[in-house]
Structure formats: structure tokens, C-alpha cells
Amino acid sequence: MSVVHRLRAGWLVDHLSFINQCGYEICDSLANPGGATLRPSVTSSEYHDASTFPATSSKDGPGLGDAVEETEGKTAKTRYVFREEFFDISKPHIAAAPEQQLLQGDPEVSLAEIKASSSAEEPREGTKSGGEDSVAGARKQKRKRKCVFNQGELDALEYHTKIRKLIWEGTLHLVQEGLKSGFLHRATTELSCGKNIVPGHIDCGLAELCEMAKQFPAANDSDHPAVHVLDDETSSPEQDLLSCVTENNSNCAKIVVLMGQKYLVPPKSSFLLSDISCLQPLLNYKKKYDVIVIDPPWENKSVKRSNRYSHLSSWQIKHIPVAALAAPDCLIVTWVTNRQKHLRFVKDELYPHWSVKTLAEWHWVKITRSGEFVLPLDSFHKKPYEVLILGRVQGSVKEAQRKSEDILPIPEHKLIVSIPCSLHSHKPPLTAVLAEFVKPDVECLELFARNLQPGWTSWGNEVLKFQHIDYFTVLQNEN
């Protein structure tokens, strides 16, 4: 299971194990290198229940390089697993002072102390371990700042002091359990997975492809089916790129080829590759979702300075057609940056606009393999946690009915603690942690997704990003 430990404070989650339980096995004729070929028009999403897969460790199975033997009466399968080196976070990105380290520090810290440590720490944050001291030294002076806080920074500090103790104590308890069970290790060893072989960023041009597709001749909805089902040999004209949701209904994974790049699509899954201006195919899919997870590309200064990531304005986010996609009593989960402006917007404007009642704020806490925060908890520049705002669409389903269905109320605060993926914006899975708060066999949707996961329909202009085959490696076995 992706949940390693469950305590009152929250969950210790194994993100890598979850990915590798998704059933990335290519069967029969798909064991050949070819796979399904999709011209620059096919996109994908998933719909599958992860609980149907065995709870095996990501390290289970044969070793790398084991050959497939063609034996009479047996079917060859090729199993793909996500590369472990992307989760090899063995050291903090920035080392915390001894008194700030998780297993030694004091959860009771005042706002004044955080201000003092933040302003003193700012130059230190340029320092990185290993061979970068000269670069860090140059950045140190450039980033040096006056000990003056603007209103946004003061709001962020005030928020941090409110939730700091909950994060510190909850993470400490979960880390201690992880150390006891051996999932976390104080003395870590380097993985020998060939870290320099696979690039951390593979630019497949998915977002650009979505932009280019807007130039295709417009077609009537009646000209296209609402669903495109993947089979062993799939080919689609370019005009179909934004025409419908694509499904993999088989029990095996599929390999699709898009613009010469290969992507793995897990079994029982469906997806749509498009940008926010081309959402109609998702609406044509005519499904109502019981869970909707949203990871908006929030506008911020670093995004504006860089052309690498697009962003949406608050106005654009408000106009996502959640009402048309949500089932009654739908659970809405929104990932939010640590900017108070965005937190207030979600709770005070976005959710009321969607008729969603805010229920809880949870936090995703990022740790190393030895159980340390990836960044000092009181770091001024960045925090080792991100926020999730949970709410329910206000509808006809009452609390008494949920209790009769053995659905627990949403807790006001929970932690999801995990070793993060080193790939930017690869969020941890929420399937297992949300299971006790929703009915079985629910319809789930992720908006602005960058990867696919069993049991979820996924949409975004980079929805296949982390499904690229180069992020996986092959385990070959025989059934």
C-alpha cells in the first residue's frame, strides 16, 4: 500500500510504491517495442481502483536485466517500474541548524524568533552541499536583504506560527514510526541506479502541442465520439487531439506514441490532453465526479520571470466548470501554494463561487529518506510543506446519510508526510488517504494533472508528462 503508517496526525506515504502498484505491465503483443501509435492528436486519462492491485514494495520482483523466456503455455509480460533515483532524497536541500532539526528541535517557537532566524538565514539559503560554494557565495550577497517584512511576508509568518506545532509534532511521530519499521533510515546509502543516465526534465512539447491544436479546423461535436478506446493498434488523425477522452479499458498497460515519444498508460484508465480553453470534450464525457483534485498553475513571481511554466489568473481558475463536473456532495481538494493571497482566494472567493463549503486544511510535508525536513521548517524563502484545502459541494446529501454509509467526516487537519519526487510538481497520491472519507468505487477526477493514476480521470495540457517511458525502467518476468 502507498500508506506506510497511519497515525492520528496523518499518514506516512510511499509515493514510489504507489506508482509501481498501478499495473504497468505490457501483455501479449504489446510486449513488443511498438505498442499503440497515436499521432499528435491522442491524449490520455485514467479510471481505475488502486485497491485491486497487490500491496507490494517497489523493490519486489526480479532484478534488472532478467530476461523474458518464451515458454510454451505461458504469456510474456514486460513490467515497468518508476526509476528509484527520482525519489533518492537522502539529504536536505538546505541543512537546518542543529536546534532546528526535527528530532532535536523545539516545536514551540515564537513569531519574533522566526523573524529573527528568517532574516539571519536568508544569506545561508544559497549554500548547497557539494562543490557549489563559490556559486552560493556569489548568490549570498545578491540575495541579502534588509530585515524588513512586507505585509504578505508578515501574513505568511503569522500563518506559519499557527500551524508550525501541528506540523512539527505530527511529522515527528510519523517519522519515528518510519524509523522503527525501517521504511526510513537515519544512516542512508547512495542508490546505484545510474543517476546521470536519465534527465530530470524531459521536454516533450505537450503544452505546445495543445496550443498548436487550436489551429486545427473546428469540428462539430457530432463528428466525434465522446470516448476513444485504446486497442492494440491505435491511430488517430491529428484533428482528433481535443475531440474526446481516451480510455484504456484493458487489464494491461498500453504504450502510446505521440510525436515520436512513448508514454505508458495504466490499465482501466482514461484521460484528456488539452488546455483550459478546450475543456468541452471532458464535459462531453458526461461523467459526474465524487472527488475532484485541482492543482492549478498559480501565478507567482518566479513563474513570471521564467517562461518554463504557464500560469492562470484567479479569474481563469474561477471559471473552471466545476459545477458541471461535480456530483452532489463532491469532495473538492485544491493544492495551494504557501502564499496567503492564494489561500484566502480559495476559501473566500473560489469555493463560494463553486458552492463549495470549506472543511479542512491539510499539509503535505516533504522529508528525506532519513526523516529530516527537506528544508528547514522555519525557512523564510520556502517551506518544507504545501497546503491542501478540502471542501464539499453543497448539495442534497446530508451528514447523517454519510454516517450511515460508513463515511467519516473530513478532519480539520491532517498531514501527508512523504519523500518527494525530485521531478517538479509530481504530487503524492491521494487515493489511499481519501478512501475513508468517500464511498467505495467513486468517480475521481484530477484537473491540471501531469501524470496518470489508477481510478482517476486526468486532464491537463501536460497530462502525460510523467508517463514518459524514460521515467521508467523495465523489469522483465514471465507469467
LOLUMMI-38082 format. One record per residue: x, y, z of N, C-alpha, C in turn. Coordinates in steps of 0.02 Angstrom, whole numbers, plus 32768, in hexadecimal, padded with zeros to 4 digits. Atoms other than C-alpha are relative to their C-alpha. Example, Ala and Ser with C-alpha at 12.3 -4.5 7.8 and 13.67 -1.06 7.14 Angstrom:
BEGIN
802D7FC5800082677F1F8186802D803C8000;7FD67FC57FFD82AC7FCB81657FD980378025;
//
This chain:
BEGIN
802A7FC48000800080008000802C803F8000;7FDA7FC28000803680B27FE68004801F8045;7FFD7FE87FBB800D80D7809E802B7FD08029;7FD280297FD9809E809781067FEA7FFF8049;80187FFB7FBB805F80D681AF7FC780328003;80387FD47FF57FBD812481E67FFB800F804B;80067FEA7FBB7FB7818882887FCA80358004;80337FCC7FF77F40820682D1801380407FDA;7FEA7FC380227FA9829182857FF97FFD7FB5;8003800780497FA0824B81D5801F7FC07FE7;7FE7803B80227FF881D58161804980097FEA;7FBF8004802080A981A581317FF67FD97FC0;8013801B8041809B81838077803D7FED7FD7;7FCB8016802E810981227FFD7FE9800E7FB9;80167FEB804380EF817E7F59801A7FD17FCB;7FE2802C80328165810E7EF67FDB7FBD7FFD;8023803F7FFE810D80707F2F7FBC80067FDE;80417FF68020806580B87EF980057FFD7FB4;7FF78000804980A380D87E4880097FB97FE7;7FEF8042801880E780297E3A7FCB7FCB800D;8039802C7FF780447FDA7E757FC9800D7FCC;80347FEC802F7FE680287DE47FF67FCF7FC7;8009803380337FFC7F907D73801F80117FBD;7FDF7FEF803F807A7FCA7CF3801F7FC17FE1;7FEA803D802380847F217C9B7FE480017FB9;80148005804680817F137BDF7FF97FB77FEF;80108046800980307E707BAB7FFE7FED7FB5;800A801E8042802C7DFF7B12802780257FCA;7FDE7FE0803880517E597A6F801E80438014;7FE57FC07FEA806F7EFB7ACE80437FFA8022;7FBD800A7FE4810B7EAD7B18803580137FCD;7FD27FEA803381597EDB7A72800B804A8006;7FEF7FB97FF681AE7F857A697FCF80317FE0;802A7FD18025812A7FCE79F47FCB80228029;80377FE47FD9808C7FE67A597FD080267FD4;80327FD980257FFC80557A27801E80417FEA;7FE57FC2801C802780E779B87FC980347FFB;802F7FC980027FCD818B79D08022803C7FE0;7FE57FC3801E7FED821C795D7FF18039802F;80077FC97FD07FF282C879AE7FB88014800C;80457FEF7FF37F3C82BD79D97FE37FDA803A;801D80297FCB7F27823E7A62801880178043;7FF07FED7FBD7F2382647B197FE67FCB802F;801780377FD77F0781FA7BB27FEE80118046;80137FF87FBA7EB781EA7C5F7FF27FBD801E;800A80417FE17E9681607CDD7FC37FFA802A;8038800E7FD47E09810E7D3580097FB9801A;7FF180427FE67E38807E7DA880078002804B;7FFD80037FB77E3380467E5D80417FE28016;7FBE80187FEC7EE180377EA77FFC7FC68030;800480347FCD7EA27FC37F307FFD7FBB7FE1;80028042801F7E917F377EB080457FE57FF2;7FBD8016800C7F4D7F2E7E9F80207FE98041;7FE080177FC27FB87ECD7F1D802D8035801D;7FD77FCE7FDE80127F367F9F80477FE88004;7FBB8016800280C27F0A7F6B802F803B8002;7FCE7FCC7FFE815F7F6D7F88801880107FBA;7FE57FED804181AA7FCE7EF7803E7FD77FEF;7FC38026800D82427F5D7F0A7FF27FB67FF4;80128045800B81E07EBB7EF6800D7FED7FB8;7FFA8017804581F77E4E7E5D80487FF27FED;7FBD80118017828D7E167DF7802D803C7FFB;7FD07FCA8007832B7E7B7DE98003801A7FB9;7FFA7FE3804283547EEC7D5880287FD27FD3;7FDB80278031838A7E937CBD7FEA7FB87FFC;801880448005832E7DEF7CE07FDB7FF87FBE;801C8008804382FB7DAB7C377FBC7FDF8001;803F8022800982507D777BFC800D7FC17FD8;7FF7803F8024824F7CC07BC97FBD7FEC7FE2;803D8015802181CF7C8A7B497FF77FB5800E;800D80447FED81897BEB7B967FBA7FED7FEA;80418017801980FC7B867B4D7FCC80028038;80367FFE7FD080577BA67BA58002803B802F;7FFB7FC67FD580907C487BF7800280407FD6;80047FC0802380737CFD7BC68037802F8018;7FCB7FD27FEE81047D767BC27FE380448013;80147FBE7FEB80EE7E1A7C1E803F8029800D;7FC97FD27FF181607EB17C2C7FE680318034;80167FD47FCA81517F107CD0802E803C8005;7FDB7FC27FF981857FC57CE17FF980198048;80017FE17FBE81B380187D86801F80457FFB;7FE67FBB800081D380CF7DAB80477FFF801C;7FBA80017FEC828B80F77DC0800A801A8048;7FF67FF17FBA82BF80F77E7680288040800C;7FD57FC77FF3833F81807E607FDA80428005;80287FC37FFA82B482017E507FE4800A8046;80167FFA7FBA828881DD7F06803B7FF8802F;7FC580077FD7833B81D57F45801180448020;7FF47FC27FDB832D826D7FB780217FED8042;7FDC80197FC583B4823D803380168038802E;7FEA7FC77FD783E582EB80707FD0803B7FF7;80297FC480098385838C8091801B802C7FC9;7FEA7FD18033838B840C8006802980388020;7FDC7FCF7FD883C48489808A80047FE48047;7FF8801D7FBE840B844B812F7FE680308035;80197FD97FC883B1848781CA803580048037;7FD47FFB7FC6840F84C482637FEE7FC78030;800E80397FD3841F843B82E97FC28009802A;803A7FF67FD4839C848B83587FBE80007FD9;803C800080298321848E82C57FF17FBC7FE2;800A8041801E833483D782957FC67FDC8022;803F801D7FEB8298836D82A680057FD98041;7FFC802B7FC682D382F0832780208022803D;7FDF7FDD7FC98329837483937FDC80408014;80187FBC7FF582C9841783847FC48005802D;80387FF07FD48240846983E77FC680197FD6;80387FE980288193847883987FE580448015;80197FC07FE8816F85128400803180387FEE;7FD57FC9801681BD85A583A37FD3803C7FF4;80297FC48006817B865783A8800880207FBC;7FFC7FDB803F815886C88315803F802A7FFD;7FC37FD67FFE81E6873B834C803E7FD67FF1;7FC6802B800C826086A9834D80047FEB7FB7;800080138047822A8673829F8016803A7FD5;7FEA7FC5802582408724825E804B80088004;7FB87FF87FF682ED872C82A980277FCB7FDA;7FDC803680228323868282677FF880057FB4;800B7FFA804882D586A481BC802D80347FE1;7FD67FCB801C8331874781A180497FEE8005;7FBA80157FFA83D386FC81E0800F7FC77FD0;7FF6803B802983B9865F8177800480117FB6;80087FF28047839786B680D280407FF97FD8;7FC4800A8027844C86C2809980167FB87FFE;7FE980447FFE846C860E80CF7FDD7FD47FCD;8026802C802A83E785CA805B801E7FF77FBB;7FDD800D803E845985DC7FC780307FC68004;7FCE80337FF684CB855980127FE47FBB7FF1;80158044800F84BE84AA7FCC803C7FD2800B;7FCA802F7FF38520840E7FF380227FED7FBF;7FDB801A803885A983D87F7E801280327FCA;7FE37FDF8039861584407F087FDE803E7FE5;80237FC5801985A384D97EFA800C803C802D;7FF57FCB7FCF85ED85477F83800D80437FDF;7FF17FC08020862F85C97F0A7FC280207FE2;803F7FE7801C858885D97EB17FD380198038;802A7FED7FC8852D85DD7F5780188041801F;7FE57FC37FE385A286647F967FEC803D7FD8;80147FC8802A857986D27F017FB680108009;80477FF67FF784BF86B77F197FF1801D8045;800B7FEB7FBB84CF86D87FD37FFA804B8005;80017FB87FFD84F7878E7FBB7FC5801D7FD9;80367FE7802A847887A47F317FBD7FFA8023;8041800C7FE183EB875D7F9B7FFB801E8045;80027FE27FBE841987B980387FCB80378002;80387FD27FFE8385881F80717FFF80258042;800A7FDB7FC2835788A180F07FCD7FDA802B;802E80237FD282FD886081897FBF80278005;80407FDE8004825A88AD81507FD07FD17FDD;8030802E801C81BE8847812D7FC480267FE4;803D7FE1801C8132887A80B87FC37FDC801D;803D801B7FE1807D885380E27FF57FB77FEE;800780458015807A87B2807D802D7FD28028;7FD180297FD98113877280D97FEA7FFB8049;801980027FBA80CB87A181827FC47FD18006;8039802D7FFF80298746815780177FB77FFD;7FE680448005808D86AC812580207FE98041;7FE280117FC080F086B181C77FCB7FF28035;8035800A7FCF805186C1822E7FDE7FBC7FF5;801E8041800F8004862B81D4802E7FC78015;7FCF80347FEF80A385C681EC80027FF3804B;7FFE800A7FB780A585E482A77FC27FDB801A;803D80227FEB7FF285A482B380037FB57FF4;800280478012801284FF825C80437FDD800E;7FBD801C7FF880CA84E6828980027FC58030;7FFE80357FCE80AE847D83257FDE7FC07FE7;8022803A801C8031840B82CE802C7FDB7FCE;7FD5801F803280AB83ED8240803C7FDF8022;7FC5801A7FDE814183D582B37FF17FBF8025;800E803A7FD680F1835C832D7FE47FC57FD7;801C80358029808C82FB82AC80347FDE7FD5;7FCB801D8029812182E4823980307FD7802B;7FD380237FD3818E82B182CC7FE57FBA8010;801D80417FEF8116822582FE80007FD07FC4;8001802A803B810581E5824C80477FEA7FEC;7FBA8012800F81C281EB823080197FCB8030;7FEB80327FCF81E0818B82D07FE57FBB7FEE;801C80418015816A8102829380257FE67FC3;7FDC8014803C81C2810181EC80467FE6800E;7FBE80187FEC826B80ED82407FFC7FBC8023;800880407FDD822C806082AF7FF47FC77FCF;80128035802F81E57FFF821C80367FF47FCB;7FCB80088032827F801981AF7FF080217FBE;800F7FDD803E8225807B8128802E803C7FF8;7FCF7FCA800082928110815780407FE88022;7FBF80167FE5834B810081818029803D8012;7FD57FC87FEB83B6817781E7804180007FD9;7FC2800680278453813781907FED7FE97FBB;801580128044842B813C80D8803C7FF17FD4;7FCD80108030849080F4804A7FEA80177FBB;80107FE88043849981337F997FE77FC77FD5;801A8031802F843280D77F17802F7FFC7FC3;7FD58009803B8491808F7E837FD37FF27FC4;803280098036840A80A97E00801480257FC0;7FED7FDB803C846F810A7D807FDF80447FFD;80247FC27FF9843581B67DB5800B80307FC5;7FF17FD180358489820F7D257FE87FE97FBB;8016801B8040843981A47C9F7FC080227FE8;80427FE68012838A81EB7CA47FFA804A8012;80087FBA7FF0836A82A67C997FC5800B802F;80377FF17FD282FE82F17D227FC780237FDD;80357FDC8024829E83597CA380007FE97FB8;800880178045825F830F7C007FCD802D7FDF;802C7FD08021821583947B907FE17FDF7FC3;8023802280378194833D7B227FD3802F7FD9;80287FD08025813B83DA7AEB7FB57FF58003;8047800E7FFB809083A37B2B7FD780408002;80267FC17FFB805684527B5A800080247FBD;7FFC7FE08042809484957AB37FD27FDD7FCE;802B8026802D8037840A7A5B7FB68014800A;80447FEB7FF27F95843D7AB27FF280457FE2;80087FBD801D7FB184F07A7A7FFB7FFB7FB4;8001800880487FD484B979C87FBE7FE37FE8;803D802280137F37844E79C57FC580307FF8;80367FCF80077ECC84EB79D67FF980197FB8;80027FE980457EF7851179217FDE7FCD7FD2;8022803280297EA4847078E57FBA801A7FEE;80447FEB80137E00848B78877FCD7FEA8034;803380117FCF7D6C848F78FD7FD27FCA7FE5;802D803680147CFD83F578FB7FC47FFF802E;803B80067FD77C4E83D8793880077FC68030;7FFC80357FCF7C39837079D57FE47FBE7FE5;801F803B801C7BCE82F87971802F7FD97FD3;7FD08021802C7C6482D17902802F7FD18025;7FD080277FDA7CC4828079907FDD7FDA8038;801B80247FC67C9D81FA7A10801880218041;7FED7FE27FBF7CA2822E7AC7803C7FDD801F;7FCA80277FE27D1F81A47AF080277FDD7FC9;7FD58024802E7DB3815E7A9280237FC88028;7FE6803A7FDA7DE380AE7ACE80407FE87FE0;7FC0801A80187E9780767ABE7FFA7FB57FF4;7FF88047800B7EB37FCD7A6E80487FF27FEE;7FBA8013800C7F4F7F707A39802080297FC8;7FE67FD780377F617FD579997FD4803D7FFB;802A7FC37FFE7F22808679B0802180377FD8;7FE87FC780267F35811579367FC780327FF9;80357FCD80037ED681B979348018803B7FD6;7FEC7FC480267ED5824D78BD800E803A802F;7FEB7FC87FD67F2082EE78FF7FC5802A8019;80397FD77FED7E76834579037FDD7FE6803F;8021801E7FC77E3F82CD798D8022800F8043;7FD97FF57FC37EBD830F7A0C7FD58017803A;80297FE57FCB7E3C83707A707FB77FEA7FFB;8045801280107DA283147A367FDE7FD68035;8021802D7FD07D8582957AC180317FE78034;7FD980207FCC7DC2823D7B5D80187FBD7FE7;7FE3804080157E3581A87B3F80017FD0803C;800480327FCB7E1E81087BA4802C7FC47FF0;7FE2804380037E86806D7BC57FD67FD3802C;802E802A7FDA7E037FEE7BF8801B7FBA800E;7FE580437FF77E757F567BF7801F7FF88045;7FE0800E7FC07EC97F037C8C804C80077FFB;7FB97FF580097F757F287C45800D80497FEE;7FED7FBD80147FD27FCA7C2C800880037FB4;7FF57FF580477FE380147B7E803A80307FF7;7FCE7FCE80148072806F7B2A7FE380267FC5;80167FD68038803A81017ABF803B802B7FE9;7FCA7FD8801E80AC81617A4A7FE280417FE8;801A7FBE8011808F821B7A3B803B802C7FED;7FC97FD7801A8102828879D180437FDD8009;7FC380267FFB818281FD79D480157FEE8047;7FF1800E7FBA818081F27A937FD07FCB801B;802980367FE5814181597AF37FE980118047;801D7FF47FBF80CD81657B887FDB7FC18017;802280397FE3808A80DF7BFD7FBC8015801B;80457FF47FE97FCE80DC7C1C7FEB7FC3802A;801080397FD57F9B806F7CB17FBC7FE27FEF;803F802180107F0A7FF47CA87FC48024801F;803F7FE47FE87E5580297CC08005804B800D;7FF37FB97FF77E7F80DF7CA57FE580297FC5;80187FD480357E4081757C42801D80468009;7FDF7FBE7FF97E8882227C1B7FF0802E7FC6;80087FCD80357E7A82C37BB8803C802F8003;7FC87FD180077F0F83297B7B7FE6803E7FDD;80157FC1801E7EDB83DD7B5E800E80388032;7FF97FC97FD17EEA84897BA97FBA80198015;803E7FEC7FE07E6584E97C087FCD801C7FCE;802E7FE580327E1B85357B6A7FDC7FC97FD9;801C803880257DF084877B297FE77FC9802F;801B802F7FCE7D9184357BB97FC07FDD7FE9;8041801C80157CF4840B7B5680017FB47FFA;8000804A80037D2A83567B337FF87FDF8044;8009801C7FBD7D3383387BEF7FB780068015;80477FF87FF17C82837C7C017FD67FD07FD6;80248030802B7C4A830F7B6E80067FB9801A;7FF580427FE27C8C82797BCF7FC57FED802D;803F80087FDA7BEF82927C3A80087FD5803E;7FF980207FBF7C3582507CDD7FFD80348037;80017FD67FC57C14829B7D87802F7FE18033;7FCA801A7FD67CA3828C7E027FF2800C804A;80097FFD7FB77C9C82687EBD803C80208023;7FC37FE17FE77D4E82A57ED8802080267FC7;7FDB7FD880317DA383327E79803C801F8023;7FC27FE47FE67E59835D7E9D801A80327FCD;7FEC7FC9802D7E9984017E54804580198015;7FBC7FE77FF27F4F84367E47800D803A7FD0;7FFC7FCA80307F4384E17DF38048801A7FF8;7FBF7FDE800A7FDC85347DA57FFB8047801A;80097FBE7FE17FD985C57E1F803180337FE5;7FD67FC98015801C866C7DE9802F80158038;7FD07FE77FCF80BB86A07E44803B80217FDD;7FC97FD9801E815887077E2A80317FD47FDB;7FCF802B802181CB86757DFF7FE57FE67FBE;801E8015803F815086387D7B800280377FCD;7FFE7FC7802F814686E67D308046800B7FE4;7FBB7FF68017820486F07D2880157FCA7FCF;7FED80398029820E86467CD47FCA7FF17FCD;802F8014803381BD86107C327FF37FB58002;800480487FFF81C8855A7C677FB97FE78010;804280167FEB811C854E7CB97FCC80367FF2;80377FD2800A8078859E7C877FDC80088043;80267FF57FC3800485E47D0B7FBB801B7FED;80437FE8800A7F4D86127D1D7FF180378032;80177FCC7FD27EFF86AC7D697FC97FE4802C;803780157FD37E83869F7DF87FBE7FFE7FDA;803E7FFF80287DF986CE7D7D7FF97FC17FD7;8003803C80297E25863C7D0B7FF27FC2802B;800B80397FD57E2985C17D9C7FB77FFE8017;80467FFD7FEA7D7D85FB7DD87FD17FE67FCA;802C801380377D3585D47D2D800A7FB87FE9;7FFF8048800D7D65851C7D2F7FBA7FE4800E;804680157FF87CBB84C57D187FF77FC78033;800580337FCC7CBF84677DBD7FB87FE9800A;804780117FF57C01846D7DCF7FE97FCC7FCD;8015802F80347BEF840D7D2B80227FBC8008;7FD9803E7FF87C6E83897D617FF27FDC8042;8006801B7FBD7C43836F7E187FBD7FDD800C;803C80227FE87BC782F07E5C7FE880228040;80167FE47FBF7B5B83227EF1802E7FE98038;7FD580107FC67BC483297F9080487FF07FEB;7FBC800D80187C6483227F288034801E8030;7FC77FE97FD87D0583307F8C803180247FD2;7FD27FD780287D7383BC7F45804080098028;7FBF7FF87FE07E2D83BE7F6F802B802C7FD2;7FD97FD180287E9784517F3380458009801F;7FBB7FF27FEB7F54845B7F3E800C804B7FFC;7FF57FB87FFC7F8985097F738049800D8015;7FBC7FED7FEA8032855D7F817FFB80208045;7FFF7FE37FBD806785A880277FF3804B8001;80117FB98001803886577FEF7FBA800A801D;80417FF47FDF7FAC8699805F7FCD801C7FCF;802D7FE680337F6286F27FC97FD97FC77FDF;8020803980217F3D864A7F777FD37FDA8031;802880227FCE7EFE85FA80187FBE8025800C;803C7FD87FF57E84868880367FD27FFD7FC3;80288002803E7E4C86847F807FD77FC07FFD;8023804080047E2085CB7F887FC67FFE8032;803380067FCC7DC085D7802C7FCA80367FFB;802F7FC77FFE7D6E868280167FDD800E7FBE;801D7FF180417D4E868B7F5B7FF27FC27FD6;80068039802F7D6D85EB7EF97FCB7FCE8017;802F80317FE97D0F856F7F657FB9801B8004;80447FE580027C7885E17F827FE480067FB9;80157FFA80467C7286007EC67FE97FBD7FE5;8012804480167C6985437EAB7FCC7FDF802D;802E801C7FCE7BEC852B7F3B80207FC78027;7FDA80317FD97C7084CB7F9B800B801B8047;7FF57FED7FBB7C7984D0805880457FE88016;7FBE80137FE97D2A84D3809D7FFB7FD78040;8002802D7FC77D468445811880427FFA8025;7FC080117FDF7DFF8432813A803B801C7FDA;7FBF7FF1801E7EB38464811A80307FC88014;7FCE80347FF47F2D83D38109804280197FE5;7FBD7FED80177FE883DD80EB80277FC37FE9;7FD080328018805F83778083804580158018;7FBE7FF17FE38106837080DF80347FD47FDC;7FCD8022802781A28343807C803D7FF0802C;7FC780157FD7822C82DF80D180327FDA7FD6;7FCC8028802182CD828780A27FF87FB78014;800280487FEF82EB81CB80AA80167FF38048;7FED80087FB9833581E781587FCF8022802F;80347FE37FD6829B82448196800880498010;7FF77FB87FF582DB82F881917FD180287FD1;80227FD4802F827883898148802E800F7FC6;7FD57FF1803982B683AB8097801980488002;7FEB7FBB7FF382BF846380C97FF4800E8049;800E7FEF7FB982CB84B081777FB780158008;80477FF17FF6821B84BD81BD7FF4804B8002;80097FB87FFA8235857681E1802480277FC8;7FE17FDE80398288859C813B7FD380387FE7;80277FC780168251864781007FEF7FFB7FB6;8009800080498267862B80457FCD7FCC7FEA;802E80368011820D858380357FF47FD6803D;8011802C7FC881B7850B80AB80027FB77FE9;7FFF8047801281C4844D80B17FBA7FE27FFD;8044801980048107844080A27FD880277FCD;80317FE0802C80788468802B7FBB7FF5801E;804380007FE27FC0848680517FCD7FE17FD1;803B801980247F238429801B7FC2801B8024;80407FE87FE57E79847B80347FC97FD07FEA;80348031800E7DEB83FD80407FBB801E800D;80447FE97FF87D338424802A7FCF7FD27FDD;8033802880217C8F83D77FF37FCF802D7FDC;80347FDD80247C1584107F707FC07FFB802A;803D7FFF7FD87B7984447FCD7FC67FE57FD7;8035802180257AED83D07F967FCF7FDF802D;803780217FDC7A66835A7FCE80167FCB8031;7FE980367FD47AD182D880258010801C8045;7FF87FE77FBD7AC982F480E180337FD88027;7FCD80217FD77B4882C981687FE77FBE801B;801C803F7FE57AD4824481B280047FC97FCD;7FFD803280357ACE81EB810B80477FE77FF6;7FBA801480087B8C81EC80FD80147FD08038;7FEF802B7FC87B9B819F81AA7FE27FBB7FF7;801F8041800B7B218116817B80257FD87FCB;7FD8802280347B9380EE80E780477FF58018;7FBD800A7FE37C2A80E0815C8034802F7FE2;7FD27FCE80197C78817E8116801180308039;7FEA7FD77FC87CDF81DC81967FFE804A7FEC;7FFD7FB8800E7CD4829A81A5804980147FF1;7FBD7FE880127D6882FA815D80208020803E;7FDD7FE07FC77DE5832181EA801880457FEE;7FEC7FBB800D7E1183D781FD804880067FEC;7FB97FFD80127ECB83B481F1801D7FBA7FFD;7FDB803E80087F33832281B28041800F7FDC;7FC07FFB80237FE5830A817680087FC67FD0;7FE98033802F801E82AB80DD804B80087FFC;7FB77FFA7FFC80D7828B80FA801E7FCE7FCF;7FE2802D803181408243806E8043801A7FE9;7FC37FED802481E6824380167FEA80197FBB;801A7FE5803F81C382B67F8180267FE77FC4;7FDE800E803F81EA82907ECD802A803E7FED;7FD57FC88014827982FA7E8B7FE780237FC1;801D7FE0803C8213831F7DEE7FCF80358016;80297FC77FEB81BE83C77DFD7FB67FF27FFA;804980057FFF810583C17E2E7FE57FBA7FF9;801980457FFE80F883047E3B7FE37FF58046;802080017FBE807A83047ECB7FF67FB88018;800C80437FE5806082707F417FB87FE97FF1;8043801A800F7FC981FE7F217FD1800C803B;80327FF47FCB7F2982247F827FCD7FC88004;8032803580027EC981857F587FF67FDE8043;800580267FC27EF081277FF87FEB802B803B;800F7FD67FC67EE481BA80707FB8801B7FFE;80447FE880057E3A81F1802D7FCC7FC88004;802E803980077DF0814180277FCC7FFC8038;802F80077FC87DA1814680D57FCE80398004;802D7FC67FFD7D4A81EC80B17FD080037FC4;802D8002803A7CEF81BA80117FE37FB97FF9;801E8041800C7C7F812C7FD8802E7FD57FD5;7FD8802C802C7CCE80927F867FEF800A7FB6;800B7FFF80497CE2808F7EC97FE780437FE7;80157FBE80167CD1814A7EB3802280147FBF;7FE17FE2803C7CF481AB7E14802D80398016;7FCF7FCF7FEA7D9182147E2A801F80247FC4;7FE57FD780367DD982A17DC18039802B801C;7FCB7FD27FEF7E7E82FF7DC8800680337FC8;7FF97FC980307E8883A97D738046801D8005;7FBB7FE980077F3083EE7D3880317FC88013;7FD6803A7FF07F79833F7D4C803E7FFF7FD2;7FC3800B8027802A83177D1180127FB67FFD;7FF580488003801E825C7D297FBC7FDD8008;803D80287FFB7F9C81D17D2980057FD4803D;8001802E7FC97F6781687DBC7FC07FD77FFE;803B802C80047EEF80D47DCB7FC4801E8024;803D7FEA7FE17E3D81007DEF7FEE80497FF3;800B7FB8800A7E4681B37DB17FFD80117FB6;7FFD7FDE80417E1782117D15802F803B8009;7FCD7FCC7FFA7EA5828A7CF47FFC80307FC5;80027FCD80357EA4832D7C9280388033800C;7FCF7FCA7FFE7F2983AF7C69802580047FBF;7FD97FF9803E7F9883F27BE180447FDE8005;7FC3802A7FF9802783887C287FED7FBE8023;801B80387FDA7FBE82F57C62802A7FC07FF9;7FD5803A800A803A82757C1C8049800C8014;7FBB7FEB7FF480D682D07C5880297FCB8024;7FDA80307FD8810E82547CDE7FF07FB87FEF;800A8043801A80CE81BF7C7B80337FEF7FCA;7FCD800C8034816181D17C0380287FC38012;7FE180417FF481B581297BF180468006801C;7FBC7FF77FE7826081717C1A8002800B804C;80037FFB7FB78226818E7CCE7FF97FBB8021;800A80457FE8820E80D17CDE803B7FD57FEB;7FD0803380148280803B7CD57FDB7FBE7FFB;8023803E801082567F897CA180157FC88030;7FF6803F7FDD82437EF17D107FDE7FCB7FD5;801E8032802C82277E597CA37FF67FBF8027;800E80407FDF81D27DC07CE97FD07FD87FD5;8027802E8028816A7D307CAE7FC57FE68028;803C801B7FDF80B97CFA7CD87FE57FC57FD8;
//
